[in-house]
Amino acid sequence: MSTPDDSSSSDDVRTLHQLGYSQELSRVLGGFSNFALSLSMICILAGGLTSFHLGFCAAGGASIGIGWPLVTLLSLCVAATMGQVASAFPTAGGLYHWAAVLGGRGWGWVTAWFNLAGLVTVLAAINVGTVQFAVAAFAPDLTLYPAAQFIAVAVVTGTQALLNHLGIRVTRVLTDFSGYWILAVAVAMTVVLLTSAESLDFARLVTITNYTGQPVDPAPVWPRTECPWCALCLGFLLPAYTITGFDASAHAAEETVGAAAAVPRGIVRSVLVSGLFGWVMLSAVVLAMRDPAATAAAGEGAFAHALFGAVPLKLAWALCGGAVIAQYLCGLATVTSTSRMTFAFARDGGLPASRWLRSVSPRFKTPAVAVWVVSAAAVGFTVYTPVYSTITAVCVIFLYVSYVLPTAIGFVAYGRWWTTFGPWHLGRWFRPLAVVSVLGCIGFIVIGMQPPNERAAVVVGGMTVVLAVGWFLFARRTFPGPPPGILTLHRRADSPMSGEAALTALAGGRKE
């Protein structure tokens, strides 16, 4: 495990000062802790299990055997391009700063809001999923009414906020533990399921079985479609939702030692490890099923049906208990990431009541107000739509839009006004991977808005309209953007321009 080094920490603080910021947060995270934060936020035991039905009830085992590795490869493209930009600009604002530096403050403002909305909704999705998973596993006969779900989600989120309030050292211990715990439980579940399987029919993993329209009662996970390839595409929402949150490493950059190298490694490794372990674990679930058709008919209870049908009751409970712990820690890591992004955006005056939201607890060195505000916002979103699949669709769209906006801008800026990079870079592979990332994001948007998640289109469309109106009527005149230090640091010394002209050119020649 990486150990913070005083000289490296001094270099990080110096770099942060050159970028225009002071060191306000406590820089105590090593490389493993940064990686564990993203690994915990992705958490294959959270999204992979709680949204299992979104994949299996679309195209059966092929959603895992074929769909999961395809989306993992796409996510690796996004993570790799994100890592190059993160290495160049290692600040807590992450994606927002990158878009602002490379494309102008307007693009930074839009990216920030999409990222913040995605993080808040993914926190809501994680904790709703945790509550529903726990009820399905330990009290399957209990009817979880919306009011009871709201109270349970509020309690879970509130305790996660409290732990984050108490300091990054507390969070570091828990997320480090979470990194090991996720992999240990995933391996245990894989071994138990494979040894419990009556036979290993690997054809299940590559055969598209159209389970759209299941269950008939009370409502299908996906409305019936007669196109098997369309069903497979719908199943992409399972890995797309699960493998999100790897921007957490970037948001913790100002608390990470050696951030310019550790952050991109944390981003890419978390996606790679999660993709591999998640693929093997969920493939084991499919192989251990006693009756795949009956599992699909269980709808949202598909995973529980498969597990309890193949594994002895007490052992299944133990595995579910381990998964619930991991899911709770996943939400904890999400509060950490979301609050840091909120703090960074407020620090640059991008949010209402920014002076309040950017405040740091003098005792714990955490953005305490941001911690509690984002937690409350996540709980509040579950009132708007308690439907799990809609929450997941919205967060996937928001997050991937915010992921690829800086990449798309970087594609244009690469080699033009973006010519100075960090120690972690892709060279000539950056631009091709950027194109793949953008095209994949467009695909996720289309899939995420398919019935029964039409409300996602309303949320995303409404968000886009509000941002456009907000920018042109208000933020265009009031939002200052990141400090000039970010721009001057990355201006080439031999630039023929100087002063304001160089800053304008490096920002993309835009005057908002």
Secondary structure, DSSP 8 states (H G I E B T S, - for coil): -----HHHHHHHHHHHHHTT----S---B-HHHHHHHHHHHHIIIIIHHHTHHHHHHHHTTHIIIIIHHHHHHHHHHHHHHHHHHHHH--STTTHHHHHHHHH-HHHHHHHHHHHHHHHHHHHHHHHHHHHHHHHHHH-TT----HHHHHHHHHHHHHHHHHHHHT-HHHHHHHHHHHHHHHHHHHHHHHHHHHHH-S---GGGGT-----TT---SS--SS---S-HHHHHHHTTHHHHHHS--TTHHHHTGGGBTTHHHHHHHHHHHHHHHHHHHHHHHHHHHHHH-S-HHHHHHTGGGHHHHHHHHHS-HHHHHHHHHHHHHHHHHHHHHHHHHHHHHHHHHHHTT-STTHHHHT---TTT-S-HHHHHHHHHHHHHHHHH---HHHHHHHHHHHHHHHHHHHHHHHHHHBTTTB----SS--GGGHHHHHHHHHHHHHHHHHHHTSTT-HHHHHHHHHHHHHHHHHIIIIIHHH---S-THHHHHTS-TT-S--HHHHHHHHTTS---
